[in-house]
């Protein structure tokens, strides 16, 4: 095969994995929008209750995402080594871990739904409604976690079609059930929670059924589960660093006034949306890099890393161009307040300028996760948070630098991670070959 044909085939393979992954990633946020729209017509208290309850449930979604990422890299190595049964076995052990974590979160959610809701909600009526919603919605967490494990091993064996149909089917079911249960059946807020539980349980059940069809070797292996927990721990610490940074940024932005925090929220949600798109490329990198290293092909792993980095950078540049072109229009989609729009003008140059660099960082994150080099990512992310982001945003507060100072902190965070990931990419230390790292 000629170099140009190889290049075209490699690009097609990345797109084949990334595009279905993008739809799966977008399905959950889109459902949340539908659920919010349905509940919103019940009145301000139910809407606020879902906002509070949804914030708590996002913790379970976060755990599930970490599990999916860790499972993808491990399964991809086994698959690349030509041992599909071993790759599926990683999915079996991940599913046991998912089930255990899911049941633990159900127990904790049931016990602490009231105290957590009252801590997050200002009004007692909102807190009571949120607690009631949570006690039902938390029953869907085991299904949610099983779906995450299923997504992980299927991506590892480069099967992104079945997850696409399962996730879309479950979310369509929920989108139909939610308005029916809320209005014609008169269940109100409870109907929303039941729709969530139903969709998550059906989705988890379908992933479990797919696993059972692949293998009959379903017994838990504690040693494998323990290794997955270690990998998950590093991803958890890394994810916690992100959460602390973004929560701190919102806290500082709120100290500059209502208009400032409103503008920050608009830009931050658009940033998260861009991250969602770019994560699809990172997921393709996880699968393809893991498979290449599992097959002992360092050159292929490096070629995939180069291609996904270019793809992530190009996608981010395109998104940045759209955001730049819409600078005078996009903020108006979210607010009619002139003071908020004025504050978005402060953020916009930072937002546009950072996106191309973030695209490279997200792609290389996927490369290193696929290679199992998660401990390095954990350390550099924490370093970026402690040495870049957090000092800068609190300095912005102390010196009254406004939103420009807050987003300068984000720029430092991205810069530290960019330097760290590029340096790692250029070194041979991430290209450890074999079925396991």
N, C-alpha and C positions, 0 to 999 in steps of 0.2 A: 504494500500500500504506500502511495506517495505521501510526502509530508503534508501536502495540502489536504489530501483525503483523510489522513489521520487527524488533522486539525478540525476538519468539518465533523468527523465522527465524534471526536471528543466533545465538541461544542454541542452537538445534538444530544449526547448522553447527559451532559449537565442540564440542558433544557428539559429533557425527558423526566429527570428527577425533580428539578426545581419547580416546574410549573404546577404539577399536582400538589407538591408540598405547599406552594403558595396558597392554593385554594383551601387546603386543610387548615393552614394557619389563619386564614381570613374567616373561616366558618364560625368560630367561636365569637369573635368580636361582632360579627354581623348579627348573630343570634341575640347577643346581649342588647344590641340596638333595637331589635324587634321586641324583645321582652320589655325593655324600657318604655317603648312606645305604647305597648298594650297596657302596662301597669300605670303609665302616666295619666291615662284617662280616668283612673279610679280616684285621683286626687293627689294633693301634695304629700300627705302622710305615707300612703303606700309607695309612692315614687321614692321618697326619701328612705323608706325602709328597705327597698330593693337596692338602693345605692349603698347603704350601710352593709346589708347582707352580702351583696356582690363583692364588696371590698374584702370581706372576710373570706369568701369562697375563692377569691383570686389567689389566696395563699396556696390552696390545694392545686389550682391550675399551675402555679409556679412550681410546686413539687413535681407535678406530672411532667412538665416541660424538661426539668432537670433529669428525670428518669429516662425520658425518651432520648435525650441527647447522649447520655451515658451508654444506653443500650445499643444505640445505632453504631457507635464506634467499635464496641466489643463484637457485636454480631457481624459487622462489615469485615473485620479482620479474619474471622473464621470463614466467612463466605469467600473472601479473596484467596484464602489458603485452599479452597476447593472442598471445604467441609461444611456443606449446607446444614446437615443435621446438628452440628455443633453450634452453628449460628442460631438455629431455631432453639436449641437448648438454652442459649443465653436469654431468649425470649421467655422460656418456661420459668427460669429462675427469677427474671425480672417481674414476671406476672405474680409469682409468689410474694416477692417483696412489695409489689404494688397492692396486692390484696391485704397484706399485713398493715402497711401504712394507711391504706384506705379505712380499714376497720378501726385503727387507732384514732384517726382523724374524726371518724363518726362519733366515737366515744367522747373525745375532747370537745367536739362541736356541740354535742348534746348537753354536756355538763356546763360548758362555759358560754353557751349562746346568750343567755341573759346578761351576765356581767360584761361580756365583750360588747354586746349591742348597746348597753347603757354607757359604756366608756366612750364609744364612738359617736353616739347620737346625742344631740343636744336636748331634744324634747322627750319626755317620758313616753308620749304616745308613739313617737317614731321608734324609740328603743324597744317598746313592747311588740310593735308590729314586726320589726326587724328580727327580734328573737324568735318569734313564732315562725317566720319565713325560714330562718336558718335551721331550726330544729327539723324541719322537713327536708329542706334542700341538701343538708349535709348527708342525707341517706344516699345521695347519688355519687358521693366521693369514691367509693370502691370501684364503681363503673368507670368513673373519670380516670382513675389511676390505672386500671386495666387497659383502657384505651391508649393511654400514654405509653405503657409498656409494649402494647401491640404495634403502635406506630413506630416505636424504636426498632424492634427486631425486623419489621417488614422493610423499613428504610435500609436497614443493614444488608438485607438480601436483595436490595434494589427493586423492591416491589412497592411502588407508590400509588398504583391504581386501586388496589383493594382498600387501603386506608381512605382514599378519596371518596369512594362510594359509601363506605361505612359511616364516615364522619358527616358527609352531606346528608345521607339518609336519616341519621339520628337527629341532625339539626332541623331538617325539614319537618320531621315528626313533631319535634318540640314547637316549632313555629306554628304548626297547625293546632296542636293541643292547647297551647297557651291561651289564645283568644277564646277558644271554645270553652275551656274550663273556667276562665275568668268571668266571661259574660253570660252566654246562654245557660250554663250550668250554675251560675251564681256563686262560684267558689272564691271569687275575688283574689286577694293576694295569695291565698293557699293554693289556688289553681296554678299560679305562676310557679310556685315551688314544686308542685306535683309534676308539671311539664318538664322542669329541669331534671328531676330525679328520673323520670321515665326515659328521657333522651339519653342521659348519661348511662343508665343501666342497660338500655338496649345497645348502645354503642360498645360498652365494655363487654357485654355478652357476645356480640358479634365478633369482636377481636378474640375473645376466648375460644369461640367455636372455630375460628380460623386456625388457632394454635393447635387445638385438639385434632383437627383434620391433618395437620402437618406431622404430628408425632404422638406416640403413645407413651413416651418417656416423660412422665409428668410429675415424678417425685421431686420434692425440694432437695437441693444439695447445699447445705449450710456454708461450705467453704466458698462456693461460687457466689452465693448471696452476699457473703461477707466482703468479697472483692468488689462487688457492685456497690455496696454501701460505702466503701472507701472512696470510690470514684464519685459517687453521689455527694459525699461529704465535701470534696474539693469544689464541685460545681455549686453546692449549696453556699459555701463560704463566698465564692465568687459572686453568686447571685445576691447574697446579702449585702455585699459591698455596693452593688448597683442600687438596691433598694434604699440603703442609707443615704447614698448620694442624692437620689432624686427626691426623697423625703426632705432632706436638708435644704435642697435648692428651693422647694416649694415653701418651706418654713421661712427662709430668708426673703424670698420674693414677696411673701405676704406682709413682711415688715415694711415694705416700700409702698404699701397702700393697695386698695381694692383693685384699681385699674392695673397695677403692676402684676399682681398675682393672676388676674384674669388673662392678661396678655401672655404671661408665662405658661399658663395652662393650655392655651391655644397652641402655642409653639411646641410645647412638650408633647401634646397628643399627636401633632403632625410628625414630630420626631419619632414617636413610638410607631406610627403608621409606616414611616420609611424603614424603620428597623424590621417591621413585620415583613415587608417586601424583600429586604436584603437577607433576612434569615432564610428565605427559601433557597438562595444560592449557597448559604452556609450549610444547610442540610444536605444539599447535593455534594458539597465538599466532604462532609462527614462520611457519607456512604462510599464515595469513590476513593478517597484517600485511604480510609480504613481497608478497603478491599485491595488496593494496590500494595500496601505495606504487608497485608496478610499473605499476598502472593509473592512477596519478596522482591517486588519491582520498585526500587527506589526512584528510578527515572520516571516511571509512570506517575508515582505519587507527586513528584516535583512538577511534572507537566500539568497534572490536575490542579495543583496548588496555584500555578501560574495562571491557568485559564480562569479559575473561579475568582482569583484576585482581580483579574482584568474585568470579568463579568460584573463583580460587585462594584468595582470602581465606575464602570460605564453606567450601570443602572443608577448609581448614586448621583452621577453627573447629570443624567437625564432628569432625575427627580429634582435636583437642585435647580436646573434650568426652568422647570415648570413652576417651582416655588418662587423663583426670582421673577418670572414673568407675571405671576399672580399676586405680587406683593401688595398691589393696591386693591385687589379684589377679595383674596382669600380670607383675610381677617373679617370682612363684612359678612361672610357666611356664618360666622360664629357669634358676632356681636354687632349691635347697632350703636354702642356707646363710643363717642369720639375719643374719650380719654383712654379707653382700652386700645383702640386702633393706633393712637399716638404711641403707646407703649410697645405695641408690636413692631412699630417702625424701628425701635431701638434694637430689638432682638433679631429682626430679619436678616441683616448682613451676617451676623454670627451664624444663624441657622443655615443660610445658603452656603457660606464659606466652609462650614464644617462637614457638610454632607459627603463630598467626595472622599475625604479622609476617613470618615466613618464607614463608607462602603468598603474600603480596603480592610479596615480593622475587622468588620463583621465577617468578611470572607475568610480572613486568616484565622479568626476565632474558630470557624468551622473546620478549617484545615487541621488545626492543632487538636481540636476535640476529636476529630476523626482519627488522628494519630495516637490518641490516648495521652496526649501531653497536657493533661488538665491541671496537674499540680503547678506547672509553670504559669498557666493562665490565671490560676487562683492567686499566686503570689504577685504577679504583675498588676492584676486588677486591684488588689488591695493596696499595692504601692501607689497606683495612680489615684486611688481614692484618698489615701492618707497624706500623700505628698503633693498632690495637684488640686483635685477638685475641692475637697473640704476646706483646706486652708484659704483658698482663693475666694470661695463664696462667703466665708465668715469674715474675711478681710473686706470684702465688698460691703458687708453689713456695717462693719466697724467704721469704714471710711465713707459710707453713704454713696457707694459707686453705682447704685441702682441695678437695673436688669443687665446692663452691659457687664457689670462685674460678675453677676451670677453666671452668665453665659461664657465669660472668660474662664471661669472655673471649669465649665464643661469642655471648653477648648483644651485646657491643660490635661483633663482626664483623657480625652481622645488622643492628644499628642503623646502622652506617656505610653498608652497602650499601642499606638501606631509604631513608635520606636521599638518597643519591646517585641511586638509580633513580627515586624519586618526583620529585626535582628535574629530572632529565632528561626524564621523562615530561611534566612540566608545561611544558617549554620546547619551542620549535619545531625544535630542532637535530637531533632524531632523524628527523623526517619529511621525509627527502630523497626526492623522487619520481623515477621513471624505472626503466628496465629494469636499470640498474646503479646502485650508489651512488657 
